[in-house]
Amino acid sequence: MVRVVVLLCAASAVWAQAPKPEVAKRTAAARPKLVVMLVVDQMRADYVDKFQSQWKGGLKRLVDEGAWFRVAAYPYAATETCVGHATISTGAFPASHGMVANAWWDRDNQKMVTCTSDPNVKNLAYAGGTTKGGDSAWRMRLPAYAEELKFQTGGGTRIVAFSLKARAAITLAGHKADAATWMDTATGAWVTSSAYGTMPFVEDFVKRHPVSEDYGKTWAPFLSEGSYLYDESATGVGTVDGWGTMFPHALRGKETGSAPDATFFEQWATSPFADTYLTKMAEAAVDSLGLGKSGATDYLGVSYSTVDYVGHTFGPRSWEIQDILARLDKDLGELFTHLDQKVGRGNYVVALTADHGVAPIPADMQKTGFDAGVLSLPELKDRMEKALEPFNYTKPTIARMAGNEVYFSPGIHEQLRQNPAAMKAVLDAAQAMPGVAAVYRAEELGNGTTPISQARKAAVLSYFPGRSGDLYVLQQPYWLTDSSAEGSKRYTGTGHGTPYYYDQRVPILLMGFGIKAGEYFEAATPADIAPTFGVLTGVTLATHDGRVLSEALQKRSAK
Ligand SMILES: [Zn+2]
């Protein structure tokens, strides 16, 4: 009790000589007018180091005028799109926000569910397009920073998010938003859901700019030939239908000369035209809604998906990756110029980061002499099931392999826990498969067992009871997993999703209102962005998995 009184006295003593009224007023008003959250899907951290000399636009401006966190990395294992975006958006790790993968095995219904699939909502297509299903953020167990901003600052905040991917737009926006818009890449339709509702400006924009207008265009090199860092014939086998491994890439669908088809939309999503389109859509949102002009702090989230599609197809050492970033730099330069004019330079704050990095193409890595490869999940499943045969469990013993997660059929995991010999047999079988580094059991990840390695610690941060698998299989570095029935021999591109550094390392660049420019070598994770925006906007988040990047914030000097 005494202690409380002392504290109260100390507090009132501070207030007695506290800021003059006008100073307090100025401080209260000092908030950014607009928060801009930019995510470049699969942009690995080293792309900034390697390619910034070729940039002249927005990426360059972020490096020059912003705070660049040079050693930022995700600390968890599930380095996938939905997980990364939810982390950026909530300021928490998957063990807290529950978005453990792009898709996981729903044990109750014995089927795969995507992180945004919602049986209680219906997707709505703009401009007469077609789509199916229903998506929302209902599986995200924490509010997005954007939602907290709206909730805690009087409700005037407009929340707008765009991406090609539902799992990116939805996680950035949160459970409710003024506009959360993504693309149904099968039909080419721009889509939202009944969780959000349609917005007239999106309808208008999509009608005025149909994606089919880009039909027949060609993606040719943007930079001069000598600017590309790697050999154009470097490994990287195009898996986009109708495209070869080398430039140029024509956007002509499956058969040259036909009308826009699903293949065209896939090509378009893998081309720079998609990034430009999203940028223009974001600018239309700023203009139509008057973002940054209402007196409240508005929120604009844009996730550029194309770098991910390009990276999966051509690999991180391709001309295409370098090219798409040089073009994105140009688009972002235009976006920032637009924001300077409409919102005012210094009135908005921007963060740019990525949801995950990427591994080199295994065949490319093998050229270095290192052991790299592709781990076939069907084969791994086969080996584990065979190892359990002598124990006479009801088959199938494994319900699903999903990425690194193994889900046993109902009841099997309980029986294995009571039969150490059977558990050992299945773990040994997995461990013996070439390319497997370790196998972790759910019991080890979920009950707070002290992590004995960085990789296991990363798996703990990804573990969410009920959603994560019964086992987590960690591949060796530079190994990918492949779930296709055709087997690993057909695998030509690359991927991500491991606790290895190439998947965890991403850039964090902050710029604008309240940000102190410079290079920062302090440890940081993308979960730090939301709490940092939190202090700039006077918003408190529920969890503190992330920290405030205070070293990059301007401090008001004492009066
Ligand atoms: Zn990806």
Boltz pocket constraint, residues with backbone or C-beta under 6 A from the ligand:
constraints:
  - pocket:
      binder: B
      contacts: [[A, 42], [A, 81], [A, 308], [A, 312], [A, 496]]
      max_distance: 6.0
